[in-house]
Amino acid sequence: MPIFFWLLLIFVLVPLAELAILVWLTSETGLILTVSIVLATGFIGAAIAKWQGLRAWRAIRAELTSGRVPAATMVDGVLILLAGTLLLAPGLLPDATGLLLLIPAVRHSLRSRLIERFRSRVEARVRTFTARADGVRVQGEVIDAEFRHADISSIEDQT
């Protein structure tokens, strides 16, 4: 979708919907209860986001320590960070979206979709080769890479 559509949605339609919800809620419950609901969802959600964020951070560190790549855990951490950011924004729509992102099942589903979308956009090419090493024929896979040999003094001069 074009970027204009997303900007229109974020900066025009979402605030209008938010305003309509707040006006309706205020007419149904009163101003004090509406403000209390908005503040409570923000504070409770931020506390949950902090707790889950710390858990994700510990899980990332544990996976790194054990030598595994924490890709899924890092996506979880980013989604929790997004949830915390939405919970800090005023209003019920961002709070509801942030609270949804704090539900592990919702986050797992979204994480799976994001990882699959990323994988579909990233392409890796592996070539098979045959070479001779010490007179022995060797077959294997090569991943194209480039490198530059530099001595330590040239690296230190650049800093």
C-alpha positions in Angstrom: 0.0 0.0 0.0 1.2 3.5 -0.6 2.8 5.4 2.2 0.2 8.2 1.9 -2.5 5.7 2.9 -0.6 4.7 6.1 0.1 8.4 7.0 -3.6 9.2 6.4 -4.6 6.3 8.6 -2.2 7.1 11.4 -2.5 10.9 11.6 -6.1 11.5 10.6 -8.4 8.5 11.0 -7.0 7.0 14.2 -7.2 10.4 16.1 -10.8 10.9 14.8 -11.8 7.4 15.9 -10.0 8.0 19.3 -11.9 11.2 19.8 -15.2 9.6 18.9 -14.6 6.8 21.4 -13.6 9.2 24.2 -16.6 11.4 23.6 -18.9 8.4 23.7 -17.3 6.9 26.8 -17.5 10.3 28.6 -21.1 10.6 27.8 -21.8 7.1 29.1 -19.6 7.1 32.2 -18.6 10.6 33.0 -15.3 12.5 32.6 -13.7 11.3 35.8 -14.2 7.6 35.1 -13.1 8.1 31.4 -9.8 9.8 32.5 -9.4 7.1 35.2 -9.8 4.3 32.6 -7.3 5.9 30.2 -4.7 6.4 33.0 -5.3 2.9 34.5 -4.9 1.1 31.2 -1.7 3.1 30.6 -0.1 2.4 34.0 -1.1 -1.2 34.2 -0.1 -1.9 30.7 3.3 -0.2 31.2 4.0 -2.3 34.3 3.1 -5.5 32.3 5.3 -4.3 29.4 8.2 -3.7 31.7 7.9 -7.1 33.3 7.6 -8.9 29.9 10.4 -6.8 28.5 12.8 -7.8 31.3 11.8 -11.4 30.7 12.5 -11.1 27.0 15.9 -9.4 27.8 16.8 -12.3 30.1 15.8 -14.9 27.5 17.9 -13.1 24.8 20.9 -13.1 27.1 20.4 -16.8 28.0 20.2 -17.7 24.3 23.3 -15.7 23.4 25.2 -17.3 26.3 24.2 -20.8 25.1 25.4 -19.9 21.6 22.0 -19.7 19.9 20.8 -16.9 17.8 17.8 -15.3 19.6 15.9 -14.2 16.5 12.4 -15.1 17.7 13.1 -13.7 21.2 14.4 -10.5 19.7 11.2 -10.1 17.6 9.2 -10.6 20.8 11.3 -7.9 22.5 10.6 -5.5 19.7 6.9 -6.2 19.9 6.9 -5.7 23.6 8.8 -2.4 23.1 6.1 -1.4 20.6 3.4 -2.4 23.1 5.0 -0.2 25.8 5.3 2.7 23.4 1.6 2.4 22.5 0.7 2.2 26.1 2.5 5.5 26.8 0.5 7.2 24.1 -2.7 8.8 25.3 -6.0 7.3 24.4 -7.9 4.0 24.4 -7.0 2.7 20.9 -3.2 2.8 21.4 -3.8 1.3 24.9 -6.0 -1.5 23.5 -3.4 -2.2 20.7 -0.6 -2.2 23.2 -2.4 -4.5 25.6 -3.1 -6.9 22.7 0.6 -7.1 21.9 1.3 -8.0 25.5 -0.8 -11.2 25.2 1.7 -14.0 24.4 -0.6 -15.8 22.0 -1.2 -12.6 19.9 2.5 -11.8 20.0 3.4 -15.3 18.9 1.0 -15.2 16.0 2.3 -11.8 14.9 5.9 -12.8 15.4 5.4 -15.9 13.1 3.9 -13.7 10.4 6.7 -11.1 10.7 9.4 -13.8 10.5 7.7 -15.5 7.5 7.4 -12.1 5.7 11.0 -11.3 6.4 12.1 -14.7 5.1 10.1 -14.3 2.0 11.9 -11.0 1.2 15.4 -12.3 2.0 17.1 -14.5 -0.6 20.2 -16.5 0.0 22.2 -18.1 -2.8 24.4 -21.1 -2.2 26.6 -22.5 -5.0 27.9 -26.0 -5.2 31.5 -26.4 -6.2 34.1 -29.0 -6.9 37.7 -28.2 -6.0 41.0 -30.0 -5.4 42.7 -29.7 -2.0 45.9 -31.6 -1.5 45.2 -33.7 -4.5 41.8 -34.9 -3.1 38.6 -34.0 -4.9 36.3 -32.1 -2.5 32.7 -31.1 -3.0 30.8 -28.6 -0.9 28.8 -25.5 -0.7 30.1 -21.9 -0.9 28.4 -18.8 0.3 29.7 -15.8 -1.6 31.5 -13.3 0.6 33.9 -10.5 0.3 36.7 -9.6 2.7 39.5 -7.2 3.0 42.7 -8.0 4.8 43.9 -5.2 7.0 46.6 -5.0 9.6 45.8 -3.7 13.0 47.7 -0.4 12.6 45.5 0.6 9.6 42.4 -0.1 11.7 43.7 1.9 14.6 44.5 4.9 12.3 40.9 5.1 11.1 39.5 5.5 14.6 
